[in-house]
Amino acid sequence: MARRLAEALSLHLPERPVVMNRDGASGTLAFAELAQSPADGSSVIFGAASPLVVHPHLRRDPKLDPADYRPVCQMFEQPLVLVVSRRLELRNVADLVELAKKRAGALKFGHYGLASATHIELLGFARTAGVEVIEVPYRAHGQLVADLASGALDAAISTPGTFDTGVIQPLMLIAGQPIALYPDLPTSASLGFPPALPVFGGVFARAGTSDETLARLARAFRAASEEPDFQATARRLGVLTIFGDGDAFARRIKEESLRVQALLGRLGLVSQ
């Protein structure tokens, strides 16, 4: 999505942006790097808001202070999906829960790092289903998919549109409503597993960036988000393009952060 967005932005900015991947630590490394960048709008993050929603409540490095960042605009929401290796030959979520209870503490479930949205949804699913599983964190999506395909990994919480459904079987969309990409896939809400942490995100700049620069960036990103190629990529990945200005984005981050603080305590990720 970032590369498609950069192409779309080139139509609305003097220069085409350069995309630099900064993975690791559930996205916090990218935010830590941005905090050391010039506050002039020349470097921004396009990604999920979870590092500012979740990680300030955790006792882990790198430490993030939401005051170091300015939300420029919200651009997307994304459901997650519960998937399993087709080697398990499961038909539905009920089959998975039955197998997990029969093989208590033996099934391997992948996610994308401690306290990531995928990890939090995994913990919520396991608690609601009353099962114990082996949690396996991954830094690279490709390795998670490869392990699911080979059967080295039994199941995972992943992102839509990023795997071959002929090799990896989606069982449940972690969302309240279905999406066009998987119109027949049951939602977690319909099966009694309400989503724990909505995945939403957009663009972030460093604190101290001028209001004029933020407004200019927001206008460019809004125009880019409406470009057909970017919209097509979003649909292919099951991403909902939802634009919100910086003030609305900041309010949502703050509200979700307050809710998530209590959620993390209930899941045992932080002390109450």
Number of C-alpha atoms within 10 A of each C-alpha: 16 17 13 18 23 19 18 23 23 14 14 16 16 8 10 14 18 11 13 10 9 13 12 14 20 21 20 20 18 20 26 17 13 20 19 10 15 14 19 15 19 13 16 23 23 19 21 22 25 24 26 21 21 24 26 18 22 16 11 10 12 14 16 21 15 19 10 15 21 23 26 31 28 30 24 20 17 20 24 23 23 25 26 28 24 20 16 14 11 15 12 15 19 13 14 20 17 13 16 20 17 12 13 13 13 15 20 18 22 29 25 23 20 17 22 21 24 27 24 23 24 21 21 20 22 16 13 12 18 11 19 18 19 14 20 17 17 17 14 13 15 12 11 22 23 16 15 26 21 14 17 13 21 23 30 26 25 25 20 22 17 13 20 11 12 9 16 21 23 27 22 25 29 31 23 15 13 20 18 11 14 15 11 11 17 20 25 23 16 15 13 11 20 17 20 18 24 17 20 22 24 24 22 25 29 27 18 14 16 15 11 9 15 20 15 14 22 22 16 17 24 19 14 23 22 14 16 11 16 22 18 14 16 20 17 14 17 22 26 16 20 15 20 18 17 20 13 14 23 19 12 16 20 14 11 17 21 13 13 19 20 14 19 18 13 13 14 10 17 15 13 10
